[in-house]
Amino acid sequence: MNPVELARPEIRALQPYSSARMEARGGGSVLLNANESPWPPFACDRDWNRYPEPQPAALVARLAGLYGVGNDQLLVGRGSDEGIDLLVRAFCAADAILVSSPTFGMYAVCARVQGVEVIDAPLRGDFSLDVDAVLAAVTPAVKLVFVCAPNNPSGAGVPRAAILRLTEALAGKALVVVGEAYVEFIDPEGECRSLADRIGAIPNLVVLRTLSKAWALAGIRMGALLADARVIALLRKLMPPYPLPTPCIEIALRALADAGVCAMRERVATIRRERLRVSDALARCCCVRAVLPSQANFLGVRFEDAGRACEALRDAGVIVRDVRRYPMLGDALRVTLGSPDQNDRVLAVLRSLDGARTVSLAAARAGLPA
Ligand SMILES: Cc1ncc(COP(=O)(O)O)c(C=O)c1O
């Protein structure tokens, strides 16, 4: 099955823009084909006066090596957000996407911006993916099924077997897009590993990866979309000619070098240790109702009074994400795992809330004003 057959016919037929860089692939030392400045902006040894490579070969090769896919099965873009947007624009016109709420909001936003319908097959009460509900909700209009694994904002991992059931059942009907922004943080011995190793074998599987989380590069806006080579070729037609700024390409290559890989693994190990420590400590706070099991670099935390906890944290200079507007999370905040010191600050504020609550309960029992 050719997954591109699911794309919008006008995109499949589109004659893409041919950029000066692409046309000049043969080389040459005097570049007078892109209306660039012949001089750099200030004295420097960088060619910042030149447009960057549309898909920088060294970066594509390094990322493809790290993710275990072919160079032609990977597209580098400005974060995984760009991948989501490209997919919706390429595959959906008078069509639909399917999401399982509560989940990452950009799937629905990218669809709605394009006038594309969003169908919801909610997660189960324990935030696990309801594969049967997803399959029952898929209509012929659904071209993209988004699965966030681990899920944001709950943090729940998604077993590979569940996603593979979807790709199999939807072969020839829809692409299954797996948002793996947090996959580096999963417990390695679990069943929720990345599906990058199935790219190539499963034509309707797409995996979104990012350098914004474990790789600590949110500021340079860099992410990768892994898919069947025919899907990558199609999406390249939609991309602006020079999406990636040269300094960002240089920084990414530096962070992805062998030393950077070791540093990333150390950061991830620390976050995983903190995930355990902070979950345990939070579970012992009286103001906390429950800590959701997380495979990511954040914790979904249910509070007796989430508004009060959010305010107390803000008063102490700690900003967390208020996720009370999401279905099933009306009493919850999402707390990113920071450095051990930052996490201690969160715990100190919440323990002080516990202290205040103990005092007011004691006052109530003694018939005194709180
Ligand atoms: C599930 C998920 N996907 C994608 C993104 C965006 O990633 P990027 O920075 O690569 O655009 C986020 C950001 O929080 C996210 O939670």
PDBQT file of the ligand as one rigid body, heavy atoms in Angstrom, charges set to zero:
ROOT
HETATM    1  C1  LIG A 401       3.411  15.529  22.853  1.00  0.00    +0.000 C 
HETATM    2  C2  LIG A 401       4.115  16.721  22.336  1.00  0.00    +0.000 A 
HETATM    3  N1  LIG A 401       4.429  16.775  21.047  1.00  0.00    +0.000 NA
HETATM    4  C3  LIG A 401       5.074  17.833  20.541  1.00  0.00    +0.000 A 
HETATM    5  C4  LIG A 401       5.417  18.897  21.331  1.00  0.00    +0.000 A 
HETATM    6  C5  LIG A 401       6.093  20.064  20.696  1.00  0.00    +0.000 C 
HETATM    7  O1  LIG A 401       7.392  19.714  20.469  1.00  0.00    +0.000 OA
HETATM    8  P1  LIG A 401       8.371  20.643  19.639  1.00  0.00    +0.000 P 
HETATM    9  O2  LIG A 401       9.063  21.527  20.599  1.00  0.00    +0.000 OA
HETATM   10  O3  LIG A 401       9.287  19.641  19.009  1.00  0.00    +0.000 OA
HETATM   11  O4  LIG A 401       7.564  21.384  18.633  1.00  0.00    +0.000 OA
HETATM   12  C6  LIG A 401       5.125  18.900  22.686  1.00  0.00    +0.000 A 
HETATM   13  C7  LIG A 401       5.494  20.047  23.525  1.00  0.00    +0.000 C 
HETATM   14  O5  LIG A 401       5.238  20.160  24.680  1.00  0.00    +0.000 OA
HETATM   15  C8  LIG A 401       4.439  17.779  23.205  1.00  0.00    +0.000 A 
HETATM   16  O6  LIG A 401       4.097  17.714  24.486  1.00  0.00    +0.000 OA
ENDROOT
TORSDOF 0
